[in-house]
Each structure stands twice: as structure tokens, then as C-alpha cells.
Amino acid sequence: MRMWSWIAAAFVILVLQTTSLGFFGGNLFFDLPLLFIYSIGLFYGARAGLLCGLAFGLLQDISSPVVFGFCLLTRGLTGYGIGCIKEMIFKNNYGYHVLIIGGLSLLLRVLYAIPFLWLNAFGTTALFLYLQDSLWYCLGNMLLILPVARILLALYHWVAEEDVTY
């Protein structure tokens, strides 16, 4: 029964992300769904990470249809990739989480730069603003992974207490 708390946590993540600046786009200085997908992949594996990433990616693409399909693809691959390497990541070493999320955020911003700059006709002003936003986005995710991972790790342990395996 405690497994339903993950759905409640996902709902809280969506509410916090959508109400923080009034939209669910890619120009925020943090990405709570990305951190949630990272945690699901880390705790439950590749299949759960993929499903969570696809669900959040679809919601993000529907709410900000500038480049439809980008979030669906990248969030799904993120959840699947983290789920595949979950055995190599120490769940209680938060330095790993900060570095992985920082690198992952940077990779996502580099990938998103291609359609973003193409849609803005490769303007230098757009490039400068994009790089500035990317820096704040990566730093915001790196700072927020610490409390989010700690809270979701506590939720994971709380759910695991009920799971009785014989």
C-alpha cells in the first residue's frame, strides 16, 4: 500500500515544478522531474526509470510544445540509463549524485541547444542567453539533488519496510 506514496511524490514534484515560475518549460533553473526520474531509476531499475521518464517527458512535451518529443526521448533515456548503471552508484554518497546530475544536466542542455538555436536562427544574443540559462540550470539541479535525493531515499526506505519477502 505504501507504493502509492511514489505517485503522491510525483504529484508533489509536478505541482512544485509547475507553480514555481508558472510554466513547465525548459527555461527554469532547476528540473525537479529530472531529479525524480533519476531517483526512480536509481532505486527501482531500468524499466521503472524508463516508464517514469516517458510519463514525465510526455507531460513536459505536452505543456511546452516548442520541440515536441525532446523531453519524451531524453527523460526516457535518462531513466533507463540510470537504471542500467544503478549498481555502480553508491546511493548514500551524495557527491556522486551531484556530479552525475551536473553532467546529465549539461548533456541535456547541449542536446537542447541544437533545436533551440536552430529555431532562433543562430543569433549571438540567443546563444549568450542560452549559455547563461544553462549554467544556472546545471547549478540549480546540482544543488537540488541533495535534498531531493535525501527525501526520496527516505521514501524508498519507508516503502521497503512494508515489503515483506519470504
C-alpha positions as CSV (number, residue, x, y, z in Angstrom):
1,M,0.0,0.0,0.0
2,R,2.9,2.3,0.7
3,M,3.9,2.0,-3.0
4,W,1.2,4.6,-3.8
5,S,3.3,7.2,-2.0
6,W,5.5,7.4,-5.1
7,I,2.6,8.6,-7.1
8,A,1.8,11.2,-4.4
9,A,5.5,12.2,-4.5
10,A,5.4,12.5,-8.3
11,F,2.3,14.7,-8.0
12,V,4.0,16.9,-5.5
13,I,7.0,17.2,-7.8
14,L,4.7,18.3,-10.7
15,V,2.9,20.8,-8.5
16,L,6.2,22.3,-7.3
17,Q,7.6,22.4,-10.8
18,T,4.6,23.9,-12.5
19,T,3.9,26.5,-9.8
20,S,7.5,27.7,-9.3
21,L,7.5,30.0,-12.2
22,G,4.1,29.5,-13.8
23,F,5.1,27.1,-16.5
24,F,6.6,23.7,-17.1
25,G,9.1,24.6,-19.8
26,G,12.8,24.1,-20.1
27,N,13.9,27.6,-19.1
28,L,13.7,27.0,-15.4
29,F,16.8,27.0,-13.3
30,F,16.0,23.5,-12.0
31,D,14.3,20.4,-13.2
32,L,12.5,18.5,-10.4
33,P,11.1,15.8,-12.7
34,L,14.6,15.1,-13.9
35,L,15.7,14.6,-10.3
36,F,12.7,12.4,-9.6
37,I,13.4,10.2,-12.7
38,Y,17.0,9.9,-11.6
39,S,15.9,8.7,-8.2
40,I,13.3,6.2,-9.6
41,G,15.9,4.8,-12.0
42,L,18.5,4.6,-9.2
43,F,16.2,2.8,-6.7
44,Y,14.0,0.6,-8.9
45,G,16.0,-0.1,-12.1
46,A,15.8,0.5,-15.8
47,R,12.2,-0.5,-16.5
48,A,10.7,1.8,-13.8
49,G,13.1,4.6,-14.8
50,L,12.1,4.3,-18.4
51,L,8.4,4.3,-17.6
52,C,8.7,7.3,-15.2
53,G,10.9,9.1,-17.7
54,L,8.4,8.6,-20.5
55,A,5.5,9.7,-18.4
56,F,7.2,12.9,-17.2
57,G,8.6,13.5,-20.6
58,L,5.2,13.3,-22.2
59,L,3.8,15.7,-19.7
60,Q,6.6,18.2,-20.3
61,D,6.3,17.9,-24.0
62,I,2.5,18.5,-23.9
63,S,2.9,21.5,-21.7
64,S,5.7,23.1,-23.7
65,P,5.3,22.1,-27.3
66,V,8.3,24.1,-28.7
67,V,10.2,20.9,-29.6
68,F,7.7,18.1,-29.2
69,G,9.3,14.8,-28.4
70,F,12.6,16.1,-26.9
71,C,11.6,15.6,-23.3
72,L,9.9,12.3,-24.0
73,L,13.1,10.9,-25.6
74,T,15.6,12.4,-23.2
75,R,13.7,11.7,-20.0
76,G,13.0,8.2,-21.0
77,L,16.6,7.5,-21.9
78,T,17.7,9.2,-18.6
79,G,15.6,6.9,-16.5
80,Y,16.7,3.8,-18.5
81,G,20.4,4.7,-18.4
82,I,20.4,5.5,-14.7
83,G,18.5,2.2,-14.0
84,C,21.1,0.3,-16.0
85,I,24.1,1.7,-14.1
86,K,22.4,1.8,-10.7
87,E,24.7,-0.9,-9.2
88,M,27.7,1.3,-9.9
89,I,26.3,4.3,-8.0
90,F,26.6,4.4,-4.2
91,K,23.2,5.6,-3.0
92,N,24.4,7.2,0.2
93,N,27.4,9.1,-1.4
94,Y,25.8,12.4,-2.4
95,G,29.0,13.6,-4.2
96,Y,28.2,11.0,-7.0
97,H,24.7,12.3,-7.3
98,V,25.8,15.9,-7.6
99,L,28.4,15.0,-10.3
100,I,26.1,12.8,-12.2
101,I,23.2,15.2,-12.2
102,G,25.6,18.1,-13.2
103,G,26.9,16.1,-16.1
104,L,23.4,14.9,-17.1
105,S,22.0,18.5,-17.0
106,L,24.9,19.7,-19.1
107,L,24.3,17.0,-21.6
108,L,20.6,17.7,-21.8
109,R,21.3,21.5,-22.3
110,V,23.9,20.7,-25.1
111,L,21.4,18.5,-26.8
112,Y,18.6,21.0,-26.5
113,A,20.9,23.8,-27.9
114,I,20.6,22.3,-31.4
115,P,16.9,22.8,-31.9
116,F,16.8,25.9,-29.7
117,L,19.5,27.7,-31.8
118,W,18.0,26.4,-35.0
119,L,14.6,27.9,-34.1
120,N,16.3,31.2,-33.1
121,A,18.3,31.5,-36.3
122,F,21.6,31.0,-34.5
123,G,21.6,34.5,-33.1
124,T,24.5,35.5,-30.8
125,T,22.2,37.1,-28.3
126,A,20.1,33.9,-28.1
127,L,23.3,31.9,-27.7
128,F,24.6,34.1,-24.9
129,L,21.3,33.9,-23.0
130,Y,21.0,30.2,-23.6
131,L,24.5,29.6,-22.1
132,Q,23.7,31.8,-19.1
133,D,20.4,29.9,-18.5
134,S,22.3,26.6,-19.0
135,L,24.8,27.5,-16.3
136,W,22.0,28.3,-13.8
137,Y,20.1,25.2,-14.8
138,C,23.0,22.9,-14.1
139,L,23.9,24.6,-10.8
140,G,20.3,24.5,-9.7
141,N,20.0,20.8,-10.4
142,M,23.3,20.1,-8.7
143,L,22.1,21.9,-5.6
144,L,18.6,20.5,-5.5
145,I,19.7,16.9,-5.9
146,L,21.0,16.8,-2.4
147,P,17.6,17.5,-0.6
148,V,15.5,15.7,-3.3
149,A,17.7,12.5,-3.2
150,R,17.7,12.5,0.6
151,I,13.9,12.8,0.8
152,L,13.3,10.2,-1.9
153,L,15.8,7.9,-0.3
154,A,13.8,8.2,3.0
155,L,10.6,7.4,1.0
156,Y,12.3,4.4,-0.6
157,H,13.3,3.0,2.8
158,W,9.8,3.7,4.2
159,V,8.2,1.8,1.2
160,A,10.7,-1.0,1.6
161,E,9.8,-1.5,5.2
162,E,6.4,-2.8,4.2
163,D,7.8,-5.1,1.5
164,V,7.9,-8.4,3.3
165,T,9.8,-11.0,1.2
166,Y,10.0,-14.6,2.4
